[in-house]
Amino acid sequence: MNDPAALRILHQNRYHATPEVYVAPGRVNLIGEHTDYAEGFVMPAAIDFATLAAISPRSDGQIAIYAENFAEEQVFPADSIPTENTGGWADYPVGVLATLVKEGYTIPAFSMTLWGDVPLGSGLSSSAAIEVATATAVTALMGVTIPGPKLARLCQRAENEFVGASCGIMDQFISANGAEDNALLLDCRDLSYRLAPIPADVELVIANTMVKHSIAGGDYTTRRAEVEEACAILASHRPEIKFLRDATVEDLEKWGHEIPPNSYKRAKHVITENNRTVAAADALMKGDMATLGRLMHEAHISYSKDFEASCPEADIMVELAEGLAPEVPGLIGARLTGGGFGGCTINLVDKEHAPAFAKALKEKYHQATGIDPEIHICHASAGAHKL
């Protein structure tokens, strides 16, 4: 139902009110994994998977949120928004409302219908799309304009503090601030960014391994703790190192013997990934696709071997993509994208070869794993806006 008109009808039939409809996209990260909470660099693009939010005011003092994907509704008083999560889908929109209340806003009564086609657990950031769609719709209803970077921070807080997932800023930022036909190099320290145009003859081919992950789980939290442990040890020698963004490969070589083995590997990934991400943005801006592809390959190896956040299926998907040529040409670069432990790979592919590439990759992955993957040819889309 990626159809605003259909969503309006659904909302009208349920709540007997004509809504406004807002959209917030999911994202795919071209390069830069687990660097955002180290105040480093990431380079995502918003994609044409999204969450739609239809919203209308109510006069009975209640807030009703209906999720079409789950066929479930949450209802509670507008003056008594829940302050604790329940572990379900409603934590994401309710967390946004609770965070707005903490910021001093008074939330009016409203009805909202949510629908999304960002695959859950795929690493394409379904949670951020829900949060940003909710925040965009509710603040518009309130008549409040919150700049995109601030809105992203608010939604990140909702996920960190209410949902309990220790995500960085990237997912919410690109959902709120994405630009059509562009990737976005984001400095997660000061939220400055620059756009990197994606050539018109390049497609984003997203391959879902069908292995799902949850960043609220232990693996993500463990990796983040290991990153912070390594940072603390390096900072004991160089106090100006506040985050691994401030550390260098030379620092790691000099004091790495003091860092536990796993934390050392996580730090190595983050520090080198920061360097790769800036270099990849420069390559994309220059149209140097060969360099971009090489950096994506190196990023996947680092993510798999040093950060150990891949999985056998994702490694197979990347290896198959890189092995399709010369049978099926056109691949520029391939790597696992998102929080890790499953999800999707991102493949940059020459547009003329993208359909054949997607078909061949789907067939070979099924042959290798017995899993029937979902392969999508996408393009970079705009950030959150009213439809």
N, C-alpha and C positions, 0 to 999 in steps of 0.2 A: 504493500500500500504506500509506496513512495510517491504519494499523490496528495498534495495539499487539499484539493477539492474533496477527495474521499475522506480525509481526516476531518475536515469541517463538517461533513454530513454525519460522520460517526459522533462527533462531539455534540452536534445539534440534537441528534436523536437521543443521546444519553442525558444531556443537561438542559435541553430546551433553551439554548442560547447560541447566538452567532459569535464564534470566536475569532480572534486574530491568531495567525499561525506564524511560528518562528522556526528556524532551522539552525542546527549546529552540526558541523561535520565531524566525522571521525578523522583519523590521521594515519599516515604511514611515515615512518622515520627513515629517511634515506641513509643516514649515518649519524652516529653519536648516541650510543646506548649506555645508560647508567652514568652519564656524565652530568645530568641536569642537577641532581642533588649534591654534586661536587662543585657546583657553581661554574660549570664548564660550558661547552658549546654543543648544540644539537642542530640537526638540519632536517626537520620534518616538512611534509606537505599535507595540507587538508585534502581529503578525497571525497568522492561523491557517494560514500556511505554516510548516513547522517541520522540524527534524531530530530523528529518534528514535534513541536509542542503547540497544541491549540489551547488557548486560554480565554476565559470570559469571567467577568465579575459575578459575585453572588451577593445576595442581600440577607442571608440567614446567619452570617457570622462563621460559617464553616469553610474549610478548605477540603476539596475533593480532588484527588489525583488518581486518574485511571490509566493503567498501562495496558495498551492493547496487546502487546507481545505476550504478556502473562495473563491477560483477562482477569486482572485483579485491581481493586480500588482501595485506596486509603483515605479515610475521612477523619478530620480532627478539627477542633476549634482554632480559628485564626489567632486567637489571643492565648493559645496554649499549645504552641508548636512543640513536638517531642524533642527532648534533649539527649536521648540515648538511642543508639542504633539497634536494629532488630536482626541484622544479618541478611536482609532481603533486598529486593530491587528498590524499594521505597527509600532506603537509606540515602541514595544519591540525590533525589530531588528534595527530600526532607532535610538532608544535611545542608543544602544550599540555603533553605529557608532559615534554619537555625543559625547559620553563619551570618546571614543578613540581619537577623535579630541582634546578634552579638555586636554588629557594626552600628547598631542604633536605629535601624529601620523598623517601621511598623508595617507588618505584612497584612494586606487587606484580604477579605474573603474572596475566594475564586474557585473556579472549576478548571481543571487542566487535563487534557488527554495527551498522552505520550505514545509515540510510535517510532521505532527505529529499525534500520536494517544493517547496523554495524554488528557483525557477528560477535556474539558474546564469547569471551575467552580467547579471542583470535589475536590479540596484541594490536588491534587497530583502534583501541581506546573508546569502547562503547561507554564506559563510565564517564569520561570527560565530556562526551557528546551530550549525555543526559544532563550533566551538571550545567554545562554552558547553555543548553537549550532552555533549561528551567530558569537559570539566572537571567537570561536575555528576555524571556517572556514575562517573568514576574516583575522585573524592574521596569519594563515598558508599561505594564499595567499600572505600576505605581507612579509613572511619570518621571522616573529617575533615570538619568543617563550616567552610566559608569564606564569610563574609558576601557577599551579592550584589555590592556595589560593589568589594570586593577581588577577587572572582572575575572580574569584568569587567576589571579592570586586568591581572590575570594573563593573560587571554585576549588582551587588546590587545597585551601584550608578546610573546606567541607569534606574533602576526601581524606585528608590527614587526620583531622580532629574528630570528625563525626563518624565517618565510615571506618577509620582505623587503618587505612592503607598509606604507607609512607612514600607516596609517589612524589616526584619532582614537579616542576612547573610546566614541562614541555607540552603535555597532552592538552591541558586546558588552554595554554597560550595559543597553540596553533589553531585550535577549534574556534577561539574567539577572534584571532587576528590573521588567519590565512588569507592568501590572495590567489585568485584564479591563475592557472598556468605558471605558478611559481612555487619553488621550495623557499624555505625561510631559515636563514642562519640566525639562531637565537643565542645571545650571550645570557646565560641563566643567572649571572651575577647582577647585572643592572637592567636586564630585560630590554636592552637595545637590540635591534635586529636589522638585517638587510635582506632584501629579496634576491633570489637567484633564479632567473628565468629558466624554465625547463623547455628545451627546444621543441618546436611543433612536431618534429618527426620522431619524438621519443614517447613511448607509452610506459605507464606504470603497471606492470603485471604483478598482481598480488596473488600468491599461492598459499592457500590455507592448508596446513598440514593435518588439520582436524584434531590435533592434540591441544586440549584446552588448558589454560592456566588461570590462576587467580593471584594477583599481586598482593592480596591481603594475606596470602599464605606465608609459610615460614621461609621458603627459599629466598624470596625477595628481601625479607627483613634481615635474614642472615647475611646476604651479600652486602647490604647497606652497612650493617654493623662492621663487617670486615673492612670495607672501604674506610670507615671512620677510624678504625683501629690503626690502619696503616698511616692515615693522615696524622693522627696524634703522635705516633712515633717519629715521623719526619719533622713534625712541628717542634718536638723536643730539641731538635738540633737547629732548626730554622724557625723561630717563632712567627715569622711573617707568613708562614704556611697556615692559612685558616681552613682551606679546603684543598683537595687534591688539584684543583684548578691552579693553585699557586706552586705546585711541585713540578719538578722536571725529571726527565729520565736520569740525569746525572745525580740528582738527589737519591733516587731509588738505587742506583749503582753504589753510591757511597755508603748509605745506611740500611740498605735492604736486608743485610744479614741479621739485623735486629728485629725484623718483622716476621711474624709467623708465616709459614709457607703459603697458606691459602690467602691470607690478607695481602701478602706480597704480590701474588698473581692478580688479585682484584685491582690493586693499585697500579700494577703494570698496565692492565687493560685500560683503566680510566685515564691515566696520563697519556698513553699513546693514542687513545681514541680521541682525546681532545685535539691533539695535533693533526690526526687524520681528518677530523671533521672540518677544521678551518681550511686545510689543504683541499678537501673535496669541494667546499663552497667556492674557493678560488678557481678550481678546475671547471666547475659547472658554469661559472660566470664567464670564463674564457672559451667555453665550448670544447674543452679538452676532455672528451668522453673516455679516451683510453686511460688517462690518469684517474678519472673518477671511478672507472671500473676496477682498476687495480686497488684503489683505496677501499672500495667496498669488499673486495675479496679479502684483503688484509684485516678489515674490521670483523668479518665473520669468523675468521680463524681465531682472532683475539677473543671474541665473544664466546666461542665454543671452547677453546683450550685454556685461556687465562681466566676469564670470568666464569666459565663453566655454567653458562645459562642457556645453552642450547639443549637439544635432545636428539636422539638418533634419527628421528623422522625429519627434523629440520636440516640436519647435516646432509641427509640423503637428498632432500629437495634441492639444496644448494649445489651439491655435487652433480646431480642430474642436469640441472640448468646449465652449469658450466661445461658439461660434457655433450650438450646437444649439437654444437658446431662440430664439423661442417654440415652435418645432416640438416640441421635447422639453424641458419645463421641469425644474427641480429642482437644477441645478448651483449649488453654493455657491462653490467655488473649485477651480482646477486648476493644476498645476505639475509640472515634472520633479522626481523625487525620487531620492535616492541619490547615488552618487559622480560621476555625470555620464557624458557621452560615450556616450549610449544608455541602455538600461534602461527603466524604467517611469515613467509619470506617475501622480500621486495626484489623485483627483477626490473631493471631498466632495459628496455628492448626497442630496437628500431621499429617504428610504427608499421612499416610494410610487412614485417615478419612476425608481429605480435600475435595474430590469430594462430598461425602455424606453431609458433613457440608454445603458446598456452595449451594447444591441443596435444602436442608431443609431450610436454612436461606432465600433463594430467595422466596420460597413458603410461608413461614410464614410472611415475611415482606409484601408480596402482599396481603395476607389475612388481615393483620392488618391495612394497609394503603390504599389499592387500587392502589398502585404504583408498577410497575414492575421494580425492581432494576437490575443493572448490577453487577454481582459478578465475580471477576477475581482471579484466582490462579496465583500468581506471585513468582518470586525469586529475590534476591538481585543481581544487575548487576554492571558492571564496569561504571566508570565515562566517561566523554566526550573523544572521540578519533576518529581517521580517520578509515573509513571502507575500 
